[in-house]
Amino acid sequence: MVIASQTVKCTRWKVKAMLEYKRPTTLRGLRGFLGLMSYYRKFIKDFAEIAAPLFAITKQTCTGKSQRQLKKEATTPWTEDLWGEEQQKAFETQRAHSCADLC
């Protein structure tokens, strides 16, 4: 973020990173994407509504699992049925808004 004379602007390299982000295939990758997008969430209208399908698949049940098991789950590619049309639409909308709303 660049703050100049009472305005806040985005940094071009962050927006470029958001636009070039590939579709996540693991929980860890999705969390990375959402973290990058959350950095500018106050500039993206309806961020929470758009990202809701993505946040829904980040929930991990921790009951009775060791840290090692949780880490393994986070880095293991998920099955294609987990990432549906709703998640793809949310992912593409987030990337599109990052360019339109921030630049």
N, CA, C and O atoms as a GROMACS GRO file, in nm:
protein
  412
    1MET      N    1   0.083  -0.115   0.000
    1MET     CA    2   0.000   0.000   0.000
    1MET      C    3   0.089   0.123   0.000
    1MET      O    4   0.190   0.130   0.071
    2VAL      N    5   0.052   0.219  -0.080
    2VAL     CA    6   0.126   0.344  -0.087
    2VAL      C    7   0.035   0.455  -0.037
    2VAL      O    8  -0.076   0.471  -0.086
    3ILE      N    9   0.081   0.530   0.059
    3ILE     CA   10   0.003   0.641   0.113
    3ILE      C   11   0.066   0.769   0.065
    3ILE      O   12   0.183   0.797   0.092
    4ALA      N   13  -0.013   0.848  -0.008
    4ALA     CA   14   0.038   0.972  -0.064
    4ALA      C   15  -0.070   1.079  -0.060
    4ALA      O   16  -0.181   1.058  -0.110
    5SER      N   17  -0.040   1.190  -0.002
    5SER     CA   18  -0.129   1.308   0.006
    5SER      C   19  -0.276   1.271   0.027
    5SER      O   20  -0.361   1.297  -0.058
    6GLN      N   21  -0.304   1.212   0.139
    6GLN     CA   22  -0.439   1.177   0.184
    6GLN      C   23  -0.510   1.073   0.098
    6GLN      O   24  -0.633   1.063   0.104
    7THR      N   25  -0.439   0.998   0.019
    7THR     CA   26  -0.498   0.888  -0.057
    7THR      C   27  -0.417   0.762  -0.034
    7THR      O   28  -0.296   0.767  -0.007
    8VAL      N   29  -0.483   0.650  -0.043
    8VAL     CA   30  -0.417   0.521  -0.028
    8VAL      C   31  -0.430   0.449  -0.161
    8VAL      O   32  -0.540   0.432  -0.214
    9LYS      N   33  -0.317   0.407  -0.215
    9LYS     CA   34  -0.316   0.338  -0.344
    9LYS      C   35  -0.250   0.202  -0.328
    9LYS      O   36  -0.176   0.177  -0.233
   10CYS      N   37  -0.279   0.117  -0.423
   10CYS     CA   38  -0.220  -0.016  -0.420
   10CYS      C   39  -0.080  -0.013  -0.481
   10CYS      O   40  -0.043   0.079  -0.554
   11THR      N   41  -0.004  -0.114  -0.448
   11THR     CA   42   0.126  -0.130  -0.512
   11THR      C   43   0.106  -0.217  -0.635
   11THR      O   44   0.038  -0.320  -0.629
   12ARG      N   45   0.164  -0.178  -0.743
   12ARG     CA   46   0.143  -0.246  -0.871
   12ARG      C   47   0.186  -0.393  -0.866
   12ARG      O   48   0.120  -0.478  -0.926
   13TRP      N   49   0.294  -0.423  -0.796
   13TRP     CA   50   0.342  -0.560  -0.795
   13TRP      C   51   0.248  -0.653  -0.718
   13TRP      O   52   0.239  -0.771  -0.750
   14LYS      N   53   0.175  -0.599  -0.616
   14LYS     CA   54   0.077  -0.682  -0.546
   14LYS      C   55  -0.042  -0.712  -0.636
   14LYS      O   56  -0.091  -0.825  -0.639
   15VAL      N   57  -0.088  -0.612  -0.711
   15VAL     CA   58  -0.200  -0.634  -0.802
   15VAL      C   59  -0.160  -0.732  -0.911
   15VAL      O   60  -0.239  -0.818  -0.950
   16LYS      N   61  -0.038  -0.720  -0.960
   16LYS     CA   62   0.011  -0.812  -1.062
   16LYS      C   63   0.014  -0.955  -1.007
   16LYS      O   64  -0.023  -1.050  -1.076
   17ALA      N   65   0.058  -0.970  -0.883
   17ALA     CA   66   0.061  -1.103  -0.820
   17ALA      C   67  -0.080  -1.161  -0.807
   17ALA      O   68  -0.100  -1.281  -0.825
   18MET      N   69  -0.177  -1.075  -0.774
   18MET     CA   70  -0.315  -1.122  -0.761
   18MET      C   71  -0.371  -1.168  -0.896
   18MET      O   72  -0.440  -1.270  -0.904
   19LEU      N   73  -0.340  -1.093  -1.001
   19LEU     CA   74  -0.392  -1.127  -1.133
   19LEU      C   75  -0.328  -1.253  -1.190
   19LEU      O   76  -0.392  -1.327  -1.264
   20GLU      N   77  -0.203  -1.278  -1.156
   20GLU     CA   78  -0.131  -1.392  -1.210
   20GLU      C   79  -0.142  -1.518  -1.123
   20GLU      O   80  -0.087  -1.622  -1.159
   21TYR      N   81  -0.211  -1.509  -1.011
   21TYR     CA   82  -0.223  -1.622  -0.920
   21TYR      C   83  -0.297  -1.736  -0.989
   21TYR      O   84  -0.406  -1.718  -1.044
   22LYS      N   85  -0.237  -1.853  -0.986
   22LYS     CA   86  -0.300  -1.970  -1.047
   22LYS      C   87  -0.402  -2.030  -0.952
   22LYS      O   88  -0.397  -2.009  -0.831
   23ARG      N   89  -0.496  -2.105  -1.009
   23ARG     CA   90  -0.600  -2.169  -0.928
   23ARG      C   91  -0.534  -2.261  -0.825
   23ARG      O   92  -0.456  -2.349  -0.860
   24PRO      N   93  -0.566  -2.240  -0.697
   24PRO     CA   94  -0.508  -2.324  -0.593
   24PRO      C   95  -0.552  -2.470  -0.605
   24PRO      O   96  -0.665  -2.499  -0.645
   25THR      N   97  -0.463  -2.560  -0.572
   25THR     CA   98  -0.495  -2.703  -0.576
   25THR      C   99  -0.482  -2.767  -0.438
   25THR      O  100  -0.513  -2.884  -0.421
   26THR      N  101  -0.436  -2.689  -0.341
   26THR     CA  102  -0.424  -2.738  -0.204
   26THR      C  103  -0.484  -2.636  -0.108
   26THR      O  104  -0.505  -2.520  -0.144
   27LEU      N  105  -0.510  -2.681   0.012
   27LEU     CA  106  -0.561  -2.593   0.115
   27LEU      C  107  -0.460  -2.482   0.145
   27LEU      O  108  -0.498  -2.366   0.164
   28ARG      N  109  -0.336  -2.517   0.149
   28ARG     CA  110  -0.230  -2.419   0.175
   28ARG      C  111  -0.225  -2.312   0.066
   28ARG      O  112  -0.209  -2.194   0.095
   29GLY      N  113  -0.239  -2.353  -0.059
   29GLY     CA  114  -0.240  -2.258  -0.170
   29GLY      C  115  -0.360  -2.166  -0.165
   29GLY      O  116  -0.348  -2.046  -0.194
   30LEU      N  117  -0.475  -2.219  -0.129
   30LEU     CA  118  -0.596  -2.138  -0.117
   30LEU      C  119  -0.582  -2.037  -0.005
   30LEU      O  120  -0.621  -1.921  -0.019
   31ARG      N  121  -0.527  -2.081   0.106
   31ARG     CA  122  -0.505  -1.988   0.217
   31ARG      C  123  -0.408  -1.876   0.177
   31ARG      O  124  -0.425  -1.761   0.218
   32GLY      N  125  -0.308  -1.909   0.098
   32GLY     CA  126  -0.216  -1.808   0.049
   32GLY      C  127  -0.286  -1.705  -0.039
   32GLY      O  128  -0.263  -1.584  -0.026
   33PHE      N  129  -0.372  -1.754  -0.130
   33PHE     CA  130  -0.447  -1.664  -0.217
   33PHE      C  131  -0.539  -1.574  -0.136
   33PHE      O  132  -0.544  -1.453  -0.159
   34LEU      N  133  -0.613  -1.633  -0.041
   34LEU     CA  134  -0.705  -1.553   0.040
   34LEU      C  135  -0.630  -1.452   0.127
   34LEU      O  136  -0.680  -1.342   0.151
   35GLY      N  137  -0.513  -1.489   0.173
   35GLY     CA  138  -0.432  -1.395   0.249
   35GLY      C  139  -0.387  -1.277   0.165
   35GLY      O  140  -0.389  -1.163   0.210
   36LEU      N  141  -0.347  -1.306   0.041
   36LEU     CA  142  -0.307  -1.200  -0.051
   36LEU      C  143  -0.424  -1.108  -0.080
   36LEU      O  144  -0.409  -0.985  -0.081
   37MET      N  145  -0.542  -1.166  -0.105
   37MET     CA  146  -0.660  -1.085  -0.135
   37MET      C  147  -0.707  -1.009  -0.011
   37MET      O  148  -0.755  -0.896  -0.023
   38SER      N  149  -0.695  -1.069   0.104
   38SER     CA  150  -0.739  -1.003   0.228
   38SER      C  151  -0.657  -0.880   0.261
   38SER      O  152  -0.703  -0.792   0.333
   39TYR      N  153  -0.537  -0.874   0.209
   39TYR     CA  154  -0.452  -0.757   0.231
   39TYR      C  155  -0.522  -0.630   0.183
   39TYR      O  156  -0.506  -0.523   0.243
   40TYR      N  157  -0.600  -0.641   0.076
   40TYR     CA  158  -0.671  -0.526   0.019
   40TYR      C  159  -0.823  -0.538   0.033
   40TYR      O  160  -0.896  -0.475  -0.043
   41ARG      N  161  -0.870  -0.616   0.127
   41ARG     CA  162  -1.013  -0.643   0.139
   41ARG      C  163  -1.098  -0.518   0.158
   41ARG      O  164  -1.213  -0.515   0.114
   42LYS      N  165  -1.045  -0.416   0.221
   42LYS     CA  166  -1.128  -0.296   0.242
   42LYS      C  167  -1.150  -0.217   0.114
   42LYS      O  168  -1.236  -0.129   0.108
   43PHE      N  169  -1.072  -0.247   0.010
   43PHE     CA  170  -1.090  -0.180  -0.118
   43PHE      C  171  -1.180  -0.257  -0.213
   43PHE      O  172  -1.222  -0.203  -0.315
   44ILE      N  173  -1.210  -0.382  -0.182
   44ILE     CA  174  -1.291  -0.467  -0.270
   44ILE      C  175  -1.432  -0.475  -0.214
   44ILE      O  176  -1.455  -0.528  -0.105
   45LYS      N  177  -1.526  -0.421  -0.289
   45LYS     CA  178  -1.666  -0.418  -0.246
   45LYS      C  179  -1.718  -0.561  -0.232
   45LYS      O  180  -1.697  -0.645  -0.319
   46ASP      N  181  -1.788  -0.588  -0.122
   46ASP     CA  182  -1.848  -0.718  -0.093
   46ASP      C  183  -1.745  -0.831  -0.091
   46ASP      O  184  -1.773  -0.941  -0.139
   47PHE      N  185  -1.629  -0.804  -0.037
   47PHE     CA  186  -1.523  -0.903  -0.033
   47PHE      C  187  -1.568  -1.032   0.034
   47PHE      O  188  -1.546  -1.141  -0.019
   48ALA      N  189  -1.632  -1.020   0.150
   48ALA     CA  190  -1.671  -1.139   0.226
   48ALA      C  191  -1.773  -1.224   0.150
   48ALA      O  192  -1.766  -1.346   0.151
   49GLU      N  193  -1.867  -1.158   0.084
   49GLU     CA  194  -1.968  -1.233   0.008
   49GLU      C  195  -1.905  -1.306  -0.111
   49GLU      O  196  -1.940  -1.420  -0.140
   50ILE      N  197  -1.815  -1.239  -0.179
   50ILE     CA  198  -1.750  -1.299  -0.296
   50ILE      C  199  -1.663  -1.417  -0.254
   50ILE      O  200  -1.663  -1.521  -0.319
   51ALA      N  201  -1.589  -1.400  -0.145
   51ALA     CA  202  -1.493  -1.501  -0.101
   51ALA      C  203  -1.555  -1.613  -0.017
   51ALA      O  204  -1.486  -1.709   0.015
   52ALA      N  205  -1.681  -1.603   0.019
   52ALA     CA  206  -1.745  -1.702   0.106
   52ALA      C  207  -1.728  -1.847   0.057
   52ALA      O  208  -1.696  -1.933   0.138
   53PRO      N  209  -1.749  -1.877  -0.074
   53PRO     CA  210  -1.730  -2.016  -0.118
   53PRO      C  211  -1.586  -2.065  -0.102
   53PRO      O  212  -1.562  -2.184  -0.083
   54LEU      N  213  -1.492  -1.973  -0.109
   54LEU     CA  214  -1.351  -2.011  -0.092
   54LEU      C  215  -1.319  -2.034   0.055
   54LEU      O  216  -1.250  -2.129   0.091
   55PHE      N  217  -1.370  -1.946   0.141
   55PHE     CA  218  -1.347  -1.964   0.285
   55PHE      C  219  -1.414  -2.090   0.336
   55PHE      O  220  -1.366  -2.152   0.431
   56ALA      N  221  -1.524  -2.129   0.274
   56ALA     CA  222  -1.598  -2.249   0.318
   56ALA      C  223  -1.513  -2.375   0.306
   56ALA      O  224  -1.526  -2.466   0.388
   57ILE      N  225  -1.427  -2.382   0.205
   57ILE     CA  226  -1.347  -2.504   0.190
   57ILE      C  227  -1.214  -2.498   0.265
   57ILE      O  228  -1.134  -2.592   0.258
   58THR      N  229  -1.188  -2.388   0.337
   58THR     CA  230  -1.065  -2.381   0.416
   58THR      C  231  -1.083  -2.439   0.555
   58THR      O  232  -0.986  -2.460   0.627
   59LYS      N  233  -1.206  -2.466   0.592
   59LYS     CA  234  -1.231  -2.521   0.726
   59LYS      C  235  -1.179  -2.663   0.734
   59LYS      O  236  -1.210  -2.748   0.650
   60GLN      N  237  -1.100  -2.687   0.837
   60GLN     CA  238  -1.036  -2.816   0.857
   60GLN      C  239  -1.077  -2.869   0.995
   60GLN      O  240  -1.067  -2.797   1.094
   61THR      N  241  -1.122  -2.992   1.001
   61THR     CA  242  -1.157  -3.048   1.131
   61THR      C  243  -1.029  -3.090   1.203
   61THR      O  244  -0.948  -3.166   1.150
   62CYS      N  245  -1.012  -3.040   1.322
   62CYS     CA  246  -0.888  -3.063   1.397
   62CYS      C  247  -0.902  -3.169   1.506
   62CYS      O  248  -0.802  -3.210   1.565
   63THR      N  249  -1.021  -3.212   1.532
   63THR     CA  250  -1.046  -3.304   1.642
   63THR      C  251  -0.968  -3.435   1.626
   63THR      O  252  -0.984  -3.506   1.527
   64GLY      N  253  -0.885  -3.464   1.723
   64GLY     CA  254  -0.812  -3.590   1.725
   64GLY      C  255  -0.700  -3.601   1.624
   64GLY      O  256  -0.651  -3.712   1.601
   65LYS      N  257  -0.657  -3.492   1.565
   65LYS     CA  258  -0.549  -3.498   1.464
   65LYS      C  259  -0.425  -3.429   1.518
   65LYS      O  260  -0.433  -3.328   1.588
   66SER      N  261  -0.311  -3.485   1.484
   66SER     CA  262  -0.185  -3.423   1.524
   66SER      C  263  -0.151  -3.308   1.429
   66SER      O  264  -0.211  -3.295   1.322
   67GLN      N  265  -0.056  -3.228   1.469
   67GLN     CA  266  -0.011  -3.117   1.384
   67GLN      C  267   0.045  -3.170   1.252
   67GLN      O  268   0.027  -3.109   1.147
   68ARG      N  269   0.112  -3.282   1.259
   68ARG     CA  270   0.169  -3.344   1.139
   68ARG      C  271   0.058  -3.383   1.040
   68ARG      O  272   0.071  -3.359   0.920
   69GLN      N  273  -0.050  -3.443   1.091
   69GLN     CA  274  -0.162  -3.482   1.005
   69GLN      C  275  -0.230  -3.361   0.942
   69GLN      O  276  -0.266  -3.363   0.824
   70LEU      N  277  -0.247  -3.255   1.021
   70LEU     CA  278  -0.310  -3.133   0.969
   70LEU      C  279  -0.224  -3.068   0.860
   70LEU      O  280  -0.275  -3.021   0.759
   71LYS      N  281  -0.094  -3.067   0.883
   71LYS     CA  282  -0.003  -3.009   0.783
   71LYS      C  283  -0.006  -3.091   0.654
   71LYS      O  284  -0.004  -3.035   0.544
   72LYS      N  285  -0.009  -3.223   0.668
   72LYS     CA  286  -0.013  -3.310   0.551
   72LYS      C  287  -0.142  -3.286   0.472
   72LYS      O  288  -0.139  -3.280   0.349
   73GLU      N  289  -0.254  -3.274   0.542
   73GLU     CA  290  -0.381  -3.247   0.475
   73GLU      C  291  -0.378  -3.114   0.400
   73GLU      O  292  -0.433  -3.103   0.291
   74ALA      N  293  -0.314  -3.014   0.460
   74ALA     CA  294  -0.309  -2.881   0.400
   74ALA      C  295  -0.224  -2.877   0.273
   74ALA      O  296  -0.247  -2.793   0.186
   75THR      N  297  -0.129  -2.967   0.261
   75THR     CA  298  -0.040  -2.965   0.145
   75THR      C  299  -0.072  -3.073   0.042
   75THR      O  300  -0.010  -3.078  -0.064
   76THR      N  301  -0.169  -3.157   0.072
   76THR     CA  302  -0.210  -3.262  -0.022
   76THR      C  303  -0.311  -3.205  -0.120
   76THR      O  304  -0.410  -3.143  -0.078
   77PRO      N  305  -0.290  -3.223  -0.251
   77PRO     CA  306  -0.388  -3.173  -0.348
   77PRO      C  307  -0.526  -3.233  -0.322
   77PRO      O  308  -0.539  -3.352  -0.296
   78TRP      N  309  -0.628  -3.148  -0.329
   78TRP     CA  310  -0.763  -3.196  -0.303
   78TRP      C  311  -0.825  -3.257  -0.428
   78TRP      O  312  -0.775  -3.240  -0.539
   79THR      N  313  -0.934  -3.328  -0.406
   79THR     CA  314  -1.004  -3.391  -0.516
   79THR      C  315  -1.080  -3.285  -0.596
   79THR      O  316  -1.115  -3.180  -0.542
   80GLU      N  317  -1.103  -3.312  -0.722
   80GLU     CA  318  -1.168  -3.215  -0.810
   80GLU      C  319  -1.311  -3.184  -0.769
   80GLU      O  320  -1.362  -3.077  -0.802
   81ASP      N  321  -1.378  -3.275  -0.699
   81ASP     CA  322  -1.516  -3.248  -0.659
   81ASP      C  323  -1.527  -3.142  -0.549
   81ASP      O  324  -1.635  -3.086  -0.528
   82LEU      N  325  -1.417  -3.114  -0.480
   82LEU     CA  326  -1.417  -3.011  -0.377
   82LEU      C  327  -1.419  -2.871  -0.439
   82LEU      O  328  -1.483  -2.780  -0.386
   83TRP      N  329  -1.348  -2.855  -0.550
   83TRP     CA  330  -1.341  -2.726  -0.619
   83TRP      C  331  -1.444  -2.727  -0.732
   83TRP      O  332  -1.421  -2.785  -0.838
   84GLY      N  333  -1.557  -2.664  -0.707
   84GLY     CA  334  -1.666  -2.665  -0.804
   84GLY      C  335  -1.678  -2.535  -0.880
   84GLY      O  336  -1.590  -2.449  -0.877
   85GLU      N  337  -1.789  -2.523  -0.949
   85GLU     CA  338  -1.816  -2.404  -1.030
   85GLU      C  339  -1.828  -2.279  -0.943
   85GLU      O  340  -1.784  -2.171  -0.982
   86GLU      N  341  -1.888  -2.295  -0.825
   86GLU     CA  342  -1.906  -2.182  -0.734
   86GLU      C  343  -1.770  -2.127  -0.687
   86GLU      O  344  -1.750  -2.006  -0.680
   87GLN      N  345  -1.678  -2.218  -0.654
   87GLN     CA  346  -1.545  -2.176  -0.610
   87GLN      C  347  -1.467  -2.111  -0.726
   87GLN      O  348  -1.397  -2.012  -0.706
   88GLN      N  349  -1.480  -2.168  -0.845
   88GLN     CA  350  -1.410  -2.111  -0.960
   88GLN      C  351  -1.460  -1.970  -0.989
   88GLN      O  352  -1.381  -1.880  -1.018
   89LYS      N  353  -1.590  -1.952  -0.982
   89LYS     CA  354  -1.648  -1.820  -1.007
   89LYS      C  355  -1.599  -1.720  -0.902
   89LYS      O  356  -1.564  -1.606  -0.935
   90ALA      N  357  -1.597  -1.761  -0.776
   90ALA     CA  358  -1.549  -1.674  -0.669
   90ALA      C  359  -1.402  -1.638  -0.689
   90ALA      O  360  -1.362  -1.524  -0.669
   91PHE      N  361  -1.322  -1.738  -0.729
   91PHE     CA  362  -1.179  -1.715  -0.753
   91PHE      C  363  -1.157  -1.614  -0.865
   91PHE      O  364  -1.079  -1.520  -0.850
   92GLU      N  365  -1.227  -1.632  -0.975
   92GLU     CA  366  -1.212  -1.540  -1.089
   92GLU      C  367  -1.266  -1.401  -1.057
   92GLU      O  368  -1.208  -1.301  -1.099
   93THR      N  369  -1.376  -1.395  -0.983
   93THR     CA  370  -1.432  -1.266  -0.944
   93THR      C  371  -1.336  -1.190  -0.854
   93THR      O  372  -1.319  -1.070  -0.869
   94GLN      N  373  -1.274  -1.260  -0.760
   94GLN     CA  374  -1.178  -1.196  -0.671
   94GLN      C  375  -1.062  -1.137  -0.750
   94GLN      O  376  -1.020  -1.023  -0.726
   95ARG      N  377  -1.010  -1.214  -0.844
   95ARG     CA  378  -0.899  -1.162  -0.925
   95ARG      C  379  -0.942  -1.042  -1.008
   95ARG      O  380  -0.868  -0.945  -1.020
   96ALA      N  381  -1.061  -1.048  -1.065
   96ALA     CA  382  -1.110  -0.938  -1.148
   96ALA      C  383  -1.130  -0.811  -1.064
   96ALA      O  384  -1.096  -0.701  -1.108
   97HIS      N  385  -1.186  -0.827  -0.944
   97HIS     CA  386  -1.207  -0.713  -0.857
   97HIS      C  387  -1.076  -0.652  -0.809
   97HIS      O  388  -1.067  -0.532  -0.786
   98SER      N  389  -0.975  -0.736  -0.795
   98SER     CA  390  -0.846  -0.682  -0.748
   98SER      C  391  -0.791  -0.584  -0.849
   98SER      O  392  -0.728  -0.485  -0.811
   99CYS      N  393  -0.813  -0.608  -0.974
   99CYS     CA  394  -0.765  -0.515  -1.077
   99CYS      C  395  -0.857  -0.395  -1.090
   99CYS      O  396  -0.810  -0.281  -1.091
  100ALA      N  397  -0.988  -0.419  -1.100
  100ALA     CA  398  -1.083  -0.311  -1.124
  100ALA      C  399  -1.092  -0.215  -1.006
  100ALA      O  400  -1.096  -0.093  -1.025
  101ASP      N  401  -1.096  -0.267  -0.884
  101ASP     CA  402  -1.116  -0.183  -0.767
  101ASP      C  403  -0.988  -0.117  -0.716
  101ASP      O  404  -0.994  -0.013  -0.650
  102LEU      N  405  -0.874  -0.175  -0.743
  102LEU     CA  406  -0.751  -0.124  -0.684
  102LEU      C  407  -0.670  -0.033  -0.776
  102LEU      O  408  -0.597   0.053  -0.729
  103CYS      N  409  -0.684  -0.051  -0.905
  103CYS     CA  410  -0.600   0.028  -0.997
  103CYS      C  411  -0.661   0.163  -1.027
  103CYS      O  412  -0.603   0.241  -1.102
   0.00000   0.00000   0.00000
